[in-house]
């Protein structure tokens, strides 16, 4: 998976704990809960969170990835910068996102 330079910083912040309590990109349930309620929940505790975080993928990648699969994450130069476990694949509702954020 090739991550854009603009998403790479967010990927690093997840990895180093800078976006705690997030430990990775949001699955669809968490993503849309942030849009609807502006919270994330970790260990039963709610945290204010106003912008959902997920990484976009091409339609081709979405068709090839499998839930539970671990993929190499590469920067735009093609260098491996980490791995990511695919926890969910879902369509991006741009209208819902732009009206909520």
FENNORKA-V617125 format. One record per run of one state. SS is the DSSP state (alpha for helix, beta for strand, coil for the rest). FROM is the first residue (numbers start at 0). TO is the last residue. Records with the same first field share a line. If there is no record, write none. Layout:
# FENNORKA-V617125
SS = FROM-TO  FROM-TO
This chain:
# FENNORKA-V617125
coil = 0-0  2-3  15-26  37-37  42-43  48-57  64-68  74-78  85-92  100-100
beta = 1-1  38-41  44-47  69-73  79-84
alpha = 4-14  27-36  58-63  93-99
